[in-house]
Amino acid sequence: MKSPDALRAHFSRVGALDPSRRTITYCGSGIAASVEALALATLGRDDVAVHDGSLTEWTADPDLPLETGAWARAGTQTGGPFLTPLSR
């Protein structure tokens, strides 16, 4: 795992440490998302949710929204997305 300072810088950049925002980690199946939630917990965010079905489950339902484009790709360039795709 990265150092606490490196994690703090990364998660701050994507807004995952902002207590006014609900943070939900996700990945392809939920495994990497659990590691991200653990990292956030070590930084004091003990209210992070893990979407355990992650994108595999989310994208299987065509009625659910999914943001694509530059913002979505920017999240994956740094190790994975960290915020919910969109709320229902």
MARMARDREN-732733 format. One record per residue: residue in three letters; residue number from 1; x, y, z of N, C-alpha, C in turn. Coordinates in steps of 0.1 Angstrom, whole numbers. Atoms other than C-alpha are relative to their C-alpha. Example, Ala and Ser with C-alpha at 12.3 -4.5 7.8 and 13.67 -1.06 7.14 Angstrom:
BEGIN
{type ALA | seq 1 | n_x 9 | n_y -12 | n_z 0 | ca_x 123 | ca_y -45 | ca_z 78 | c_x 9 | c_y 12 | c_z 0} $
{type SER | seq 2 | n_x -9 | n_y -11 | n_z 0 | ca_x 137 | ca_y -11 | ca_z 71 | c_x -8 | c_y 11 | c_z 8} $
***
This chain:
BEGIN
{type MET | seq 1 | n_x 9 | n_y -12 | n_z 0 | ca_x 0 | ca_y 0 | ca_z 0 | c_x 9 | c_y 12 | c_z 0} $
{type LYS | seq 2 | n_x -8 | n_y -13 | n_z 0 | ca_x 12 | ca_y 36 | ca_z -6 | c_x 1 | c_y 6 | c_z 13} $
{type SER | seq 3 | n_x -2 | n_y -7 | n_z -13 | ca_x 23 | ca_y 58 | ca_z 22 | c_x -13 | c_y 8 | c_z 3} $
{type PRO | seq 4 | n_x 11 | n_y -8 | n_z -3 | ca_x -4 | ca_y 77 | ca_z 41 | c_x -1 | c_y 13 | c_z -7} $
{type ASP | seq 5 | n_x -1 | n_y -13 | n_z 7 | ca_x 8 | ca_y 110 | ca_z 26 | c_x -4 | c_y -2 | c_z -15} $
{type ALA | seq 6 | n_x 3 | n_y 3 | n_z 14 | ca_x 6 | ca_y 95 | ca_z -10 | c_x -15 | c_y -3 | c_z -1} $
{type LEU | seq 7 | n_x 14 | n_y 3 | n_z 1 | ca_x -29 | ca_y 81 | ca_z -3 | c_x -8 | c_y 12 | c_z 2} $
{type ARG | seq 8 | n_x 7 | n_y -13 | n_z -3 | ca_x -41 | ca_y 114 | ca_z 12 | c_x 0 | c_y 9 | c_z -12} $
{type ALA | seq 9 | n_x -1 | n_y -8 | n_z 12 | ca_x -29 | ca_y 133 | ca_z -18 | c_x -9 | c_y -5 | c_z -11} $
{type HIS | seq 10 | n_x 8 | n_y 6 | n_z 10 | ca_x -45 | ca_y 109 | ca_z -42 | c_x -15 | c_y 2 | c_z 2} $
{type PHE | seq 11 | n_x 15 | n_y -1 | n_z -3 | ca_x -79 | ca_y 107 | ca_z -25 | c_x -5 | c_y 14 | c_z 1} $
{type SER | seq 12 | n_x 5 | n_y -14 | n_z 0 | ca_x -80 | ca_y 144 | ca_z -19 | c_x -2 | c_y 5 | c_z -14} $
{type ARG | seq 13 | n_x 2 | n_y -4 | n_z 14 | ca_x -75 | ca_y 150 | ca_z -56 | c_x -13 | c_y -4 | c_z -7} $
{type VAL | seq 14 | n_x 12 | n_y 4 | n_z 6 | ca_x -105 | ca_y 130 | ca_z -65 | c_x -12 | c_y 2 | c_z 9} $
{type GLY | seq 15 | n_x 12 | n_y -4 | n_z -9 | ca_x -127 | ca_y 143 | ca_z -36 | c_x -4 | c_y -10 | c_z 9} $
{type ALA | seq 16 | n_x 5 | n_y 11 | n_z -8 | ca_x -129 | ca_y 111 | ca_z -17 | c_x 2 | c_y 2 | c_z 15} $
{type LEU | seq 17 | n_x -2 | n_y -3 | n_z -14 | ca_x -118 | ca_y 127 | ca_z 16 | c_x -9 | c_y 11 | c_z 5} $
{type ASP | seq 18 | n_x 9 | n_y -11 | n_z -4 | ca_x -144 | ca_y 154 | ca_z 15 | c_x -12 | c_y -6 | c_z 8} $
{type PRO | seq 19 | n_x 11 | n_y 6 | n_z -8 | ca_x -168 | ca_y 146 | ca_z 44 | c_x -14 | c_y 4 | c_z -4} $
{type SER | seq 20 | n_x 14 | n_y -4 | n_z 4 | ca_x -197 | ca_y 164 | ca_z 27 | c_x -4 | c_y -9 | c_z -12} $
{type ARG | seq 21 | n_x 4 | n_y 9 | n_z 12 | ca_x -196 | ca_y 138 | ca_z -2 | c_x -1 | c_y -14 | c_z 5} $
{type ARG | seq 22 | n_x 1 | n_y 14 | n_z -3 | ca_x -207 | ca_y 103 | ca_z 0 | c_x 9 | c_y -8 | c_z -10} $
{type THR | seq 23 | n_x -10 | n_y 8 | n_z 8 | ca_x -179 | ca_y 80 | ca_z -12 | c_x -3 | c_y -14 | c_z -1} $
{type ILE | seq 24 | n_x 3 | n_y 14 | n_z 3 | ca_x -186 | ca_y 47 | ca_z -28 | c_x 11 | c_y -5 | c_z -9} $
{type THR | seq 25 | n_x -10 | n_y 6 | n_z 8 | ca_x -157 | ca_y 26 | ca_z -41 | c_x -6 | c_y -11 | c_z -9} $
{type TYR | seq 26 | n_x 4 | n_y 11 | n_z 9 | ca_x -161 | ca_y 3 | ca_z -71 | c_x 11 | c_y -3 | c_z -9} $
{type CYS | seq 27 | n_x -10 | n_y 4 | n_z 10 | ca_x -141 | ca_y -16 | ca_z -96 | c_x -8 | c_y -9 | c_z -10} $
{type GLY | seq 28 | n_x 7 | n_y 10 | n_z 9 | ca_x -149 | ca_y -45 | ca_z -120 | c_x -8 | c_y -10 | c_z 8} $
{type SER | seq 29 | n_x 7 | n_y 10 | n_z -7 | ca_x -160 | ca_y -69 | ca_z -93 | c_x -2 | c_y 2 | c_z 15} $
{type GLY | seq 30 | n_x 1 | n_y -3 | n_z -14 | ca_x -155 | ca_y -54 | ca_z -59 | c_x 13 | c_y -3 | c_z 8} $
{type ILE | seq 31 | n_x -12 | n_y 4 | n_z -7 | ca_x -121 | ca_y -68 | ca_z -49 | c_x 9 | c_y 13 | c_z 2} $
{type ALA | seq 32 | n_x -8 | n_y -12 | n_z -1 | ca_x -100 | ca_y -37 | ca_z -57 | c_x -7 | c_y 11 | c_z 8} $
{type ALA | seq 33 | n_x 8 | n_y -10 | n_z -7 | ca_x -128 | ca_y -15 | ca_z -43 | c_x 1 | c_y -2 | c_z 15} $
{type SER | seq 34 | n_x -2 | n_y 3 | n_z -15 | ca_x -124 | ca_y -32 | ca_z -9 | c_x 14 | c_y 6 | c_z 5} $
{type VAL | seq 35 | n_x -13 | n_y -6 | n_z -3 | ca_x -87 | ca_y -22 | ca_z -9 | c_x -1 | c_y 15 | c_z 1} $
{type GLU | seq 36 | n_x 2 | n_y -15 | n_z 0 | ca_x -96 | ca_y 14 | ca_z -17 | c_x -7 | c_y 4 | c_z 12} $
{type ALA | seq 37 | n_x 8 | n_y -3 | n_z -12 | ca_x -122 | ca_y 14 | ca_z 11 | c_x 9 | c_y -1 | c_z 13} $
{type LEU | seq 38 | n_x -9 | n_y 1 | n_z -11 | ca_x -96 | ca_y 1 | ca_z 35 | c_x 10 | c_y 11 | c_z 1} $
{type ALA | seq 39 | n_x -9 | n_y -12 | n_z 1 | ca_x -71 | ca_y 28 | ca_z 24 | c_x -7 | c_y 12 | c_z 5} $
{type LEU | seq 40 | n_x 7 | n_y -11 | n_z -5 | ca_x -97 | ca_y 54 | ca_z 30 | c_x -3 | c_y 0 | c_z 15} $
{type ALA | seq 41 | n_x 2 | n_y 2 | n_z -14 | ca_x -105 | ca_y 40 | ca_z 64 | c_x 12 | c_y 3 | c_z 8} $
{type THR | seq 42 | n_x -12 | n_y -3 | n_z -7 | ca_x -69 | ca_y 43 | ca_z 74 | c_x 3 | c_y 15 | c_z 1} $
{type LEU | seq 43 | n_x -1 | n_y -15 | n_z 1 | ca_x -72 | ca_y 80 | ca_z 65 | c_x -11 | c_y 7 | c_z 8} $
{type GLY | seq 44 | n_x 11 | n_y -5 | n_z -8 | ca_x -103 | ca_y 84 | ca_z 87 | c_x -13 | c_y 0 | c_z -6} $
{type ARG | seq 45 | n_x 13 | n_y 1 | n_z 6 | ca_x -131 | ca_y 79 | ca_z 63 | c_x -6 | c_y -14 | c_z 2} $
{type ASP | seq 46 | n_x 6 | n_y 13 | n_z -3 | ca_x -149 | ca_y 51 | ca_z 80 | c_x -14 | c_y -2 | c_z -4} $
{type ASP | seq 47 | n_x 14 | n_y 0 | n_z 5 | ca_x -182 | ca_y 58 | ca_z 63 | c_x 0 | c_y -3 | c_z -15} $
{type VAL | seq 48 | n_x -1 | n_y 3 | n_z 14 | ca_x -171 | ca_y 46 | ca_z 28 | c_x -8 | c_y -13 | c_z -3} $
{type ALA | seq 49 | n_x 8 | n_y 12 | n_z 5 | ca_x -194 | ca_y 21 | ca_z 10 | c_x 8 | c_y -6 | c_z -11} $
{type VAL | seq 50 | n_x -5 | n_y 8 | n_z 11 | ca_x -182 | ca_y -6 | ca_z -13 | c_x -12 | c_y -6 | c_z -8} $
{type HIS | seq 51 | n_x 10 | n_y 6 | n_z 9 | ca_x -204 | ca_y -14 | ca_z -43 | c_x 5 | c_y -14 | c_z -3} $
{type ASP | seq 52 | n_x -6 | n_y 13 | n_z 2 | ca_x -197 | ca_y -51 | ca_z -41 | c_x -3 | c_y -7 | c_z -13} $
{type GLY | seq 53 | n_x 3 | n_y 5 | n_z 14 | ca_x -213 | ca_y -59 | ca_z -74 | c_x 8 | c_y 8 | c_z -10} $
{type SER | seq 54 | n_x -8 | n_y -10 | n_z 8 | ca_x -193 | ca_y -30 | ca_z -88 | c_x -5 | c_y 1 | c_z -15} $
{type LEU | seq 55 | n_x 4 | n_y -3 | n_z 13 | ca_x -193 | ca_y -22 | ca_z -125 | c_x -6 | c_y -12 | c_z -8} $
{type THR | seq 56 | n_x 6 | n_y 12 | n_z 6 | ca_x -201 | ca_y -58 | ca_z -135 | c_x -15 | c_y 0 | c_z 2} $
{type GLU | seq 57 | n_x 15 | n_y -1 | n_z -3 | ca_x -235 | ca_y -55 | ca_z -118 | c_x -6 | c_y 12 | c_z -5} $
{type TRP | seq 58 | n_x 6 | n_y -13 | n_z 4 | ca_x -241 | ca_y -18 | ca_z -125 | c_x -2 | c_y 0 | c_z -15} $
{type THR | seq 59 | n_x 1 | n_y -1 | n_z 15 | ca_x -235 | ca_y -21 | ca_z -163 | c_x -10 | c_y -10 | c_z -6} $
{type ALA | seq 60 | n_x 9 | n_y 10 | n_z 5 | ca_x -257 | ca_y -52 | ca_z -166 | c_x -15 | c_y 6 | c_z 0} $
{type ASP | seq 61 | n_x 13 | n_y -6 | n_z 0 | ca_x -287 | ca_y -29 | ca_z -159 | c_x 0 | c_y 12 | c_z -9} $
{type PRO | seq 62 | n_x 0 | n_y -12 | n_z 9 | ca_x -293 | ca_y -6 | ca_z -189 | c_x -7 | c_y 12 | c_z 5} $
{type ASP | seq 63 | n_x 8 | n_y -11 | n_z -6 | ca_x -316 | ca_y 16 | ca_z -168 | c_x 8 | c_y 8 | c_z 9} $
{type LEU | seq 64 | n_x -8 | n_y -8 | n_z -9 | ca_x -288 | ca_y 27 | ca_z -145 | c_x 9 | c_y 10 | c_z -8} $
{type PRO | seq 65 | n_x -9 | n_y -9 | n_z 6 | ca_x -268 | ca_y 58 | ca_z -154 | c_x 15 | c_y -3 | c_z 1} $
{type LEU | seq 66 | n_x -15 | n_y 2 | n_z -1 | ca_x -231 | ca_y 57 | ca_z -162 | c_x 7 | c_y 11 | c_z -7} $
{type GLU | seq 67 | n_x -7 | n_y -11 | n_z 6 | ca_x -209 | ca_y 86 | ca_z -168 | c_x 12 | c_y -5 | c_z -8} $
{type THR | seq 68 | n_x -11 | n_y 4 | n_z 8 | ca_x -184 | ca_y 82 | ca_z -196 | c_x 7 | c_y 13 | c_z -5} $
{type GLY | seq 69 | n_x -8 | n_y -12 | n_z 6 | ca_x -158 | ca_y 105 | ca_z -213 | c_x 12 | c_y 3 | c_z 8} $
{type ALA | seq 70 | n_x -13 | n_y -4 | n_z -6 | ca_x -128 | ca_y 124 | ca_z -201 | c_x 0 | c_y -2 | c_z 15} $
{type TRP | seq 71 | n_x 0 | n_y 0 | n_z -15 | ca_x -139 | ca_y 126 | ca_z -164 | c_x 2 | c_y -15 | c_z 4} $
{type ALA | seq 72 | n_x 0 | n_y 14 | n_z -4 | ca_x -145 | ca_y 88 | ca_z -162 | c_x 14 | c_y -6 | c_z -2} $
{type ARG | seq 73 | n_x -13 | n_y 5 | n_z 3 | ca_x -112 | ca_y 80 | ca_z -179 | c_x 11 | c_y 6 | c_z 9} $
{type ALA | seq 74 | n_x -10 | n_y -6 | n_z -9 | ca_x -93 | ca_y 104 | ca_z -156 | c_x 1 | c_y -7 | c_z 13} $
{type GLY | seq 75 | n_x 0 | n_y 8 | n_z -12 | ca_x -104 | ca_y 84 | ca_z -126 | c_x 8 | c_y -13 | c_z -1} $
{type THR | seq 76 | n_x -7 | n_y 13 | n_z 1 | ca_x -89 | ca_y 52 | ca_z -140 | c_x 15 | c_y 2 | c_z -2} $
{type GLN | seq 77 | n_x -14 | n_y -2 | n_z 3 | ca_x -56 | ca_y 67 | ca_z -149 | c_x 9 | c_y 0 | c_z 13} $
{type THR | seq 78 | n_x -8 | n_y -1 | n_z -13 | ca_x -46 | ca_y 70 | ca_z -112 | c_x -2 | c_y -12 | c_z 9} $
{type GLY | seq 79 | n_x 2 | n_y 12 | n_z -8 | ca_x -55 | ca_y 35 | ca_z -100 | c_x -14 | c_y -4 | c_z 1} $
{type GLY | seq 80 | n_x 14 | n_y 4 | n_z -1 | ca_x -92 | ca_y 33 | ca_z -103 | c_x -10 | c_y 11 | c_z 4} $
{type PRO | seq 81 | n_x 10 | n_y -10 | n_z -4 | ca_x -124 | ca_y 53 | ca_z -99 | c_x -3 | c_y -2 | c_z 15} $
{type PHE | seq 82 | n_x 3 | n_y 0 | n_z -14 | ca_x -134 | ca_y 62 | ca_z -64 | c_x -13 | c_y 5 | c_z 4} $
{type LEU | seq 83 | n_x 13 | n_y -6 | n_z -4 | ca_x -168 | ca_y 79 | ca_z -65 | c_x -10 | c_y -7 | c_z -8} $
{type THR | seq 84 | n_x 11 | n_y 6 | n_z 7 | ca_x -201 | ca_y 65 | ca_z -75 | c_x -2 | c_y 5 | c_z -14} $
{type PRO | seq 85 | n_x 2 | n_y -5 | n_z 14 | ca_x -208 | ca_y 66 | ca_z -113 | c_x -11 | c_y 11 | c_z 0} $
{type LEU | seq 86 | n_x 10 | n_y -10 | n_z -1 | ca_x -240 | ca_y 85 | ca_z -106 | c_x -10 | c_y -5 | c_z 10} $
{type SER | seq 87 | n_x 11 | n_y 5 | n_z -9 | ca_x -268 | ca_y 83 | ca_z -80 | c_x -12 | c_y -3 | c_z -8} $
{type ARG | seq 88 | n_x 13 | n_y 3 | n_z 7 | ca_x -302 | ca_y 69 | ca_z -90 | c_x -8 | c_y 12 | c_z 2} $
***
